[in-house]
Amino acid sequence: MKEKPRVSRYNGRAGKHGVYNPKHNDRSFNVENADSINKDRTRLNLYWDCANGLRNHEENATGQYPSFTQHEHDEYERRYGHYVSEQNKRNIKAGHAKRNRIIDDLLQDARICPEETIYQIGKEGDCPPPEVLTEIVTEFFATIEERFGKHVHVLDWALHLDETSPHIHARQVFDIVNRYGEVEPKQEKALEALGIPLPEPDKKPSRVNNRKVAFDKICRELLLGICQEHGLAVETEAIYGGKVSREKNDYITEAQRKKIAELEKRNAELTSENEEKARLIAEKSAELDIKLERLSDADAALDAVTDVAYHQAVSIVTAMAVKETQRADRKRIAILMKQVDSAEAHMWKKERILVINWLDQARRAINDTAKQVLERVVAVFKKSEVRAAAKEQIMEKARPAILDLLQTYAGRANVQKTPSSCKCDGEER
C-alpha cells in the first residue's frame, strides 16, 4: 500500500547563527552562491506580505516592494513602537535607562522576534501541485486570522519552487495589550488571552507544558482538516520524539539528505553526551524564560503582589485587631463590675445591682456585635481611596527589593544558548 503523504509544519525562531533571517525567504541575497537553489526556477516563486499583498518573483525584484526585512521592521514599528517608547520612559523613571531598547532589539530577541514556520505536503518526488499547497496554506492562514487574528498576525510568507520540494515559509508574531493599554509582543500571554489552555493544566508551565504546544496542536488539526477538504488523503498521525522539536532548517536538510553528505556525516557523529547537554540547556533556558516572563515588568509584579498582600492583611490583621480590642474591652468591664460590687464602692444595693446589670449587658453586646464590627472595619479598609493609598505606600517600600530580584534573573539570562548546528538548503542562516 502506498504511504500517505505527511503534512509538515515546523516552527522556529533562532539557530546557531542567531534569529532566522527573512532574506532567505524573499531571496534578497545572491542566489548564485546557494548550490541548493535551482536559479532557473526562482522566477516561479511567490511572495506575500500583510501590507502589500501577493507578487511573483519578477515583480518582487523590481524594487517597488520592500524586502521582508524592511517590511517586518515597519510592522514592528507600527505595532510596537508606542510600547517601546513608553517602556523606555518607565525604565528611565525607575533608574534603569540601560534597559532601553529600539525596534531592532525586538527583532533580534529570540523570545519576541517573528516565529518562522515551514509548510510542506509530502516529500521529494511525491508532492501535490504547488497551486494546491498554496491554496491549502492560504486557506489555513485565513482560518487563523478568523479565529486568532486578535493576537496572532502573519507578517509574510513565500512559496519556494526553486528547491527540492515545494514548501512555504511563513513568519508570524504574537502580541497582547498590556496593563498600560500598549500592544506588546508576548507569545504566552497572547495565547492565554485567546483562551488556549496548558496541555496539562494541573502541572506547572514548562518547556513541554505551555500554551504554544497546545496552539500548535490546534493548528496542525486545522491544517489536516483543510487538506482533507481538498481531497488529499494525508497521514494524520503525528511523529513524536526528537523530530517534533527539530529546528526548522533540519526539515529542509532531511529533504535533501542525499545531496548534503557533509551535513549527514556531522549529524551522524553527534554523540549521546552532546544530545543530553543540549537537552539540559534547552530545559534550563525554558525555565529561565518562564521566570523572566513572570518578572519582566517590575510594576506589574509589584502591583500583583501588593494587591494580594493587602487583601490578606485586611482580612487577617483586621480580624485579629478587632478580636484583641474586644478582649481588652471585656476585661476592662469585668474589672469595673468587680469594683462596683466591692464594699469600697459605697453604693446602695439597688444602685449596685443596676450598674452591674448595665455593665454585664455591655459585655454581652461586645460578643454579639463582633461580626458586625469586623465587617464595618474591613469595609473601611477596602474603600478604593483607602486601598489605593495603602497599596502605593507598600509598593514604594517594596520596589527596591523587587528590582534587585529582577536584576538577579536578568543576569542569569546572559547564559549562552547553543542549539544544534544546521544549514538551510546549503545556506548559512
C-alpha positions, 0 to 999 in steps of 0.5 A: 500500500502506498504511504500517505503523504505527511503534512509538515509544519515546523516552527522556529525562531533562532539557530546557531547563527542567531534569529532566522533571517527573512532574506532567505525567504524573499531571496534578497541575497545572491542566489548564485552562491546557494548550490541548493537553489535551482536559479532557473526556477526562482522566477516561479516563486511567490511572495506575500506580505500583510501590507502589500499583498501577493507578487511573483518573483519578477515583480518582487525584484523590481524594487517597488516592494520592500524586502521582508526585512524592511517590511517586518521592521515597519510592522514592528514599528507600527505595532510596537513602537508606542510600547517601546517608547513608553517602556523606555520612559518607565525604565528611565523613571525607575533608574534603569535607562540601560534597559532601553531598547529600539525596534531592532532589539525586538527583532533580534530577541529570540523570545519576541522576534517573528516565529518562522514556520515551514509548510510542506505536503509530502516529500521529494518526488511525491508532492501535490501541485504547488497551486494546491499547497498554496491554496491549502496554506492560504486557506489555513492562514485565513482560518487563523486570522478568523479565529486568532487574528486578535493576537496572532498576525502573519507578517509574510510568507513565500512559496519556494519552487526553486528547491527540492520540494515545494514548501512555504515559509511563513513568519508570524508574531504574537502580541497582547495589550498590556496593563498600560493599554500598549500592544506588546509582543508576548507569545504566552500571554497572547495565547492565554488571552485567546483562551488556549489552555496548558496541555496539562493544566494541573502541572506547572508551565514548562518547556513541554507544558505551555500554551504554544504546544497546545496552539500548535496542536490546534493548528496542525488539526486545522491544517489536516482538516483543510487538506482533507477538504481538498481531497488529499488523503494525508497521514494524520498521525503525528511523529513524536520524539526528537523530530517534533522539536527539530529546528526548522532548517533540519526539515529542509536538510532531511529533504535533501539528505542525499545531496548534503553528505557533509551535513549527514556525516556531522549529524551522524557523529553527534554523540549521546553526551552532546544530545543530553547537554543540549537537552539540559540547556534547552530545559534550563533556558525554558525555565529561565524564560518562564521566570523572566516572563513572570518578572519582566515588568517590575510594576506589574509584579509589584502591583500583583503582589501588593494587591494580594498582600493587602487583601490578606492583611485586611482580612487577617490583621483586621480580624485579629485587631478587632478580636484583641480590642474586644478582649481588652474591652471585656476585661476592662468591664469585668474589672469595673463590675468587680469594683462596683460590687466591692464594699469600697464602692459605697453604693446602695444595693439597688444602685449596685445591682443596676450598674452591674446589670448595665455593665454585664449587658455591655459585655454581652453586646461586645460578643454579639456585635463582633461580626458586625464590627469586623465587617464595618472595619474591613469595609473601611479598609477596602474603600478604593481611596483607602486601598489605593493609598495603602497599596502605593505606600507598600509598593514604594517600600517594596520596589527596591527589593523587587528590582534587585530580584529582577536584576538577579534573573536578568543576569542569569539570562546572559547564559549562552544558548547553543542549539544544534548546528544546521544549514538551510538548503546549503545556506548559512542562516 
